[in-house]
């Protein structure tokens, strides 16, 4: 069997096993474990979204929490029944044109992504003229503006009270199907002429412009696509939690996604995928650090946020000692396994024989 055929068979086998695990996970995972597994899938989507801008295009954006919030609120308002809206909006009535709107989940999910993409276009057109730290500060400011606006438009978003009782459409197959679809889309995108233009801008913007690449247009397109994916991820997050409020979409959410991207590797799709699983599960395993600790030389009555200190230290160590992250700009390949079992030269010798 040729080497490429072996790699194809291994890939198909791995995908088949993972799909079976997704479909059968409800039989051997508890409700809490299932929830964490679903959260892993959402973080995969959000990490791929941020990686498109930060990793593949080389733009330092910190505003994705705002696009997630837009996606979550739009999807929630479109999928909630009129009775649910009436129960939520008891301080101020909902605006009339949203009161009786009730759409299926898939159209609402697409509209949520499109609204986030439109916001990304409005924000990115002026902000992407900036670079580096200035761009990060600008996008972070826009994200906070979105959150403040959502908090204060009581008749549309129910203000600080948020929305409760969202339909639970974010099932395990739905989340992971969208996660795999996003990964396939990203693979096709980065291997297209558009993706090569993004990587050229990342490596050397001046050289890319000299080669005839429309830098401003590619940046805006990348930002808009990333915003669309972030809006879809935010919608899935809202329907998983069954409740949303503006406090969910602070900078700490963007920080969690950025941590996944940095650990996995800026510019690596499989790195973001694996890091999302590792970081999300580790956050739950280390949750005991936020409570009282009684170690031999260290005792506390409870330090909320201590686990995030651990992840911050981990992020610093990665930045200092391995800036490229787990995978860097590379992708997972079966070659490392096949080279150990059957070296490439030996395989070619057998084929020639």
C-alpha positions, -999 to 999 in steps of 0.1 A, spaced: 0 0 0 13 34 -9 22 60 18 -5 84 7 -31 56 8 -20 47 43 -24 83 55 -58 86 39 -69 54 55 -57 66 89 -74 99 85 -107 83 75 -104 59 104 -97 86 129 -126 108 117 -149 78 118 -139 69 154 -144 106 165 -178 108 148 -188 76 166 -176 90 199 -197 121 193 -228 101 185 -224 77 215 -210 102 240 -244 106 257 -243 69 267 -210 70 287 -206 107 296 -224 122 325 -244 154 321 -216 176 334 -189 158 313 -212 162 283 -215 199 289 -177 203 291 -173 182 259 -198 205 241 -180 236 254 -148 222 239 -165 221 205 -177 257 208 -142 268 219 -128 250 188 -151 272 166 -141 304 185 -104 296 184 -105 290 147 -123 323 143 -97 342 162 -68 323 146 -79 334 111 -73 370 121 -44 367 146 -26 337 132 -32 336 94 -35 373 87 -12 387 114 -37 411 129 -38 415 167 -75 417 175 -90 416 210 -126 423 201 -141 389 194 -162 388 226 -183 416 211 -191 396 180 -199 365 201 -223 387 221 -241 399 189 -244 363 176 -258 351 209 -284 378 213 -295 377 177 -300 340 177 -317 341 211 -342 368 200 -350 350 168 -355 315 183 -374 324 215 -411 320 214 -434 350 219 -444 336 253 -408 333 264 -401 369 254 -431 381 273 -418 364 304 -383 379 301 -393 414 292 -413 423 323 -395 456 332 -398 471 297 -418 455 268 -399 442 239 -399 463 207 -430 453 186 -411 441 155 -393 414 176 -422 403 198 -437 377 175 -406 367 155 -399 330 159 -375 313 135 -360 278 133 -325 274 147 -305 271 115 -318 302 98 -314 321 131 -278 308 134 -270 321 99 -286 355 106 -266 357 138 -234 351 119 -244 377 92 -252 403 118 -218 397 135 -201 399 101 -218 432 93 -206 446 126 -171 433 118 -173 452 85 -183 484 102 -157 481 129 -129 467 107 -131 493 80 -117 521 102 -99 500 128 -78 479 104 -60 510 93 -42 507 126 -15 481 134 -2 460 163 -10 473 198 -31 502 184 -54 477 165 -57 456 197 -68 486 218 -92 497 191 -109 463 187 -110 459 225 -127 493 228 -153 484 201 -160 451 219 -167 470 252 -189 495 233 -210 466 219 -213 451 254 -223 485 269 -249 491 242 -264 456 247 -266 464 284 -285 497 279 -310 488 251 -336 474 276 -364 469 251 -342 448 227 -318 428 249 -336 430 283 -305 450 296 -284 437 324 -310 410 332 -302 392 301 -324 365 284 -334 333 302 -349 301 290 -332 299 256 -342 268 235 -315 242 240 -306 237 203 -268 233 210 -267 195 211 -235 175 209 -240 165 173 -250 200 163 -220 217 180 -194 192 167 -208 191 132 -204 229 130 -169 226 145 -158 201 119 -175 221 92 -156 252 104 -123 233 104 -129 220 68 -138 255 57 -106 269 73 -85 243 56 -100 252 22 -97 289 29 -61 289 40 -51 268 10 -69 291 -15 -54 322 -31 -72 342 -4 -55 322 23 -21 326 6 -27 364 4 -35 364 42 -3 346 50 17 369 27 3 400 46 12 383 79 48 376 68 55 410 51 28 435 44 49 458 23 62 429 2 26 416 -2 14 450 -14 44 452 -38 33 419 -53 -2 433 -62 -22 421 -32 -50 445 -21 -39 445 15 -68 466 29 -94 445 12 -79 412 23 -77 424 59 -113 435 59 -125 402 43 -105 382 68 -120 402 97 -155 398 84 -152 360 79 -137 357 114 -166 378 128 -192 356 111 -176 325 127 -174 342 161 -211 351 158 -220 315 151 -199 304 181 -215 329 204 -250 318 193 -241 281 201 -227 292 234 -259 310 244 -281 280 234 -258 257 254 -260 278 286 -297 285 281 -292 320 294 -272 350 283 -263 384 298 -237 411 289 -214 400 317 -207 367 298 -190 386 270 -163 405 288 -126 406 278 -120 374 299 -138 354 272 -116 368 245 -86 360 267 -96 324 270 -99 320 233 -66 339 228 -49 315 252 -61 285 231 -48 301 199 -14 310 214 -9 275 230 -20 257 199 0 279 176 -8 310 156 -15 298 121 -23 261 130 -58 247 126 -51 214 143 -32 233 170 -63 253 178 -84 222 178 -62 203 202 -55 233 225 -92 240 228 -97 204 241 -68 207 265 -75 242 278 -112 237 283 -109 204 301 -79 217 322 -100 247 333 -125 224 348 -99 200 363 -82 230 380 -114 245 393 -105 233 428 -78 260 429 -106 286 433 -118 270 465 -101 265 499 -67 248 497 -50 229 525 -16 220 513 14 213 535 31 247 531 2 266 516 -33 272 530 -61 294 517 -97 301 525 -105 303 488 -90 325 461 -115 329 432 -96 332 400 -65 314 411 -68 289 382 -67 318 358 -34 328 374 -21 294 366 -32 297 330 -17 332 328 16 318 340 14 290 315 7 317 288 38 336 299 60 305 298 48 297 263 54 333 251 89 332 266 101 297 258 80 285 228 65 315 210 53 293 181 30 273 205 23 236 203 22 233 165 35 267 154 23 272 118 24 235 111 -5 210 109 -9 175 123 4 149 100 7 111 101 43 113 88 58 113 123 42 79 130 49 64 95 85 75 96 90 55 128 72 24 115 85 25 79 110 51 69 102 70 37 133 57 18 125 21 27 89 25 15 101 39 -18 125 10 -22 97 -15 -17 75 3 -42 103 3 -68 109 -34 -62 
